[in-house]
Amino acid sequence: MGKSGVLLHISSLPSPYGIGAMGRAAYAFADFVADSGMSVWQVLPVGPTGYGDSPYQAFSTFAGNPNLIDLELLVQEGILAQEDLAGLAFGSDPASVEYGRIVVSHDTALRRAFARAGGRLAEEVEAFAQGAPWLADYALFMAVKAHFGGVSFQEWPDEAIRLREPAAMAHYGALLAEEIQYIRFAQYLFFKQWRALKAYANARGVKLLGGKAMPGGLRASGRCAACSTCCALITSSALHGIMPYPQARRTRFPGNTGPAPA
């Protein structure tokens, strides 16, 4: 039996923080899909993006994009305070995503959340990590990548960590322990919001359809870990109908020549 649905990347939802997120607007859009008689929301890949900010070139096929974490929900939960968002620049154009601004501002906001609530949520983060076998490699990879200025792992100056030698992994795991804990914390927040949104959409009869991101070329954590498994966050059957959402943010990913979602 055929199904109808709508395609909209989460980043295209309206938001006061520069990029669509898994908060109020996402729940409203799930209602829109259900109330329109459709049963599928195609969200495309939602992994952590790098150069070019395309959802199809992610640093991991397992991790989530922390830029999609809804900051308003964090404030409501006491993980952030409203003053933590003061002075952060999320972009001046409500109709487009200014990645150069939002990546920095969202990271700053999430680091403030980590400083405020990381200790309080440590047990929950650890429980999440126990159920996410990919997280240790991803967090170490991203921490080392940042430590070496964001270059591709083939350009890391320490060959031992490039080759994942146990002594080097232990060394950088200790050296970058705080950064690794922050990355784990951000992934916990992402998947907490993701699972809540998915549960709400499913309860309204709407399935979320993802997409398979490319394994990130030579920049991805899975490639560094010699992982050949490419796994989308969510899969489903093909769509038969696509319908625009009237208040969608136009997200044009740098480097792409096709039309932005409308």
QUINORHU-V223235 format. One record per residue. PHI is phi as a letter, one per 30 degrees, with the letter a starting at -180 (none if undefined). OMEGA is omega in whole degrees, -180 to 180 (NA if undefined). NEAR is the number of other C-alpha atoms within 8 Angstrom. Layout:
phi,omega,near
PHI,OMEGA,NEAR
PHI,OMEGA,NEAR
This chain:
phi,omega,near
none,-178,2
d,177,4
b,174,10
c,-178,11
a,-177,15
b,179,14
c,175,11
a,175,14
d,-178,10
e,-179,12
d,-178,11
d,178,13
d,177,15
d,-178,11
a,175,10
d,-175,7
c,167,9
i,-178,12
a,178,15
e,-175,15
b,-173,14
c,-179,14
c,-174,12
e,-178,6
d,179,12
d,178,13
d,177,12
d,179,8
d,175,9
d,175,12
d,179,10
e,180,8
d,-179,15
d,-178,12
d,178,7
d,178,6
i,179,6
c,-175,12
b,-179,12
b,171,14
c,179,14
d,-175,12
c,-176,13
i,-180,12
d,-179,12
b,-180,11
d,-179,14
d,-175,12
c,178,13
b,-178,9
e,-179,5
j,176,8
h,177,10
d,178,12
d,-180,12
c,172,9
b,-173,13
c,176,16
d,-180,14
a,174,13
c,179,15
c,-175,9
d,177,10
c,-179,10
d,-178,11
d,177,11
d,180,10
c,176,12
d,-177,12
d,-177,10
d,178,9
d,178,7
d,179,8
d,177,11
d,-180,11
d,-178,8
d,-179,7
i,178,7
d,172,11
b,170,15
c,-178,8
e,-180,7
d,176,5
d,-178,8
c,-178,8
d,176,6
i,180,4
d,-179,6
c,-179,7
c,-179,11
j,-175,11
c,-177,4
c,-178,7
d,-178,11
c,-180,6
b,178,11
c,177,15
c,-171,10
d,180,7
e,179,6
d,-170,10
d,180,16
d,179,9
d,-176,8
d,178,11
d,178,10
d,178,10
d,180,8
d,-179,12
d,176,9
d,175,9
d,176,10
d,179,12
d,179,12
d,-177,8
d,-169,9
b,-178,10
e,179,11
d,-179,8
d,-177,6
c,-174,8
e,-179,8
d,179,7
d,178,7
d,180,11
d,177,8
d,176,8
d,-178,9
d,180,12
d,179,7
c,-178,6
b,-174,7
d,178,7
d,-167,7
d,-177,10
d,179,8
d,-178,10
d,-178,12
d,178,12
d,180,11
e,-177,10
d,179,11
d,179,12
d,178,10
e,178,13
d,-180,8
e,-179,7
c,172,9
i,176,6
i,-178,7
d,176,9
e,-176,9
d,176,10
d,180,6
c,177,6
d,-174,11
d,-180,5
c,-177,6
d,-177,7
d,179,8
d,174,9
e,-179,11
d,178,6
h,176,9
d,-174,9
e,-179,6
d,180,6
d,178,10
d,177,10
d,-180,8
d,-178,8
d,175,11
d,178,10
d,-178,7
d,-173,6
c,-174,10
e,-178,9
d,179,6
d,178,8
d,178,13
d,178,9
d,-179,11
d,176,11
d,179,12
e,-179,11
d,178,10
d,175,11
e,179,11
d,-180,9
e,-173,13
d,173,9
d,179,8
d,-180,12
d,-178,9
d,178,8
d,178,8
d,180,12
d,180,10
d,180,8
d,-179,9
d,180,14
d,179,10
d,178,7
c,178,9
i,-178,8
c,175,14
c,177,11
c,-180,14
c,-178,13
c,179,14
a,-178,11
c,177,12
d,172,14
d,-175,10
d,169,13
i,180,12
h,-178,8
d,-179,9
c,-168,11
c,-179,12
d,180,12
d,179,14
d,178,13
d,-179,12
d,-180,8
h,180,6
c,-177,7
c,-179,6
d,176,4
c,-172,9
b,174,7
d,178,12
d,-178,11
b,177,8
b,179,9
a,180,8
d,-176,5
d,178,4
d,176,10
c,-180,8
b,179,8
b,-174,9
b,-178,7
d,175,9
c,-168,8
d,-176,5
c,-174,6
d,173,12
d,179,15
d,-179,11
c,175,10
c,-178,10
d,-178,9
e,-179,7
j,178,5
d,-179,7
c,-178,4
d,-179,4
d,175,5
d,176,8
e,-179,11
b,NA,8
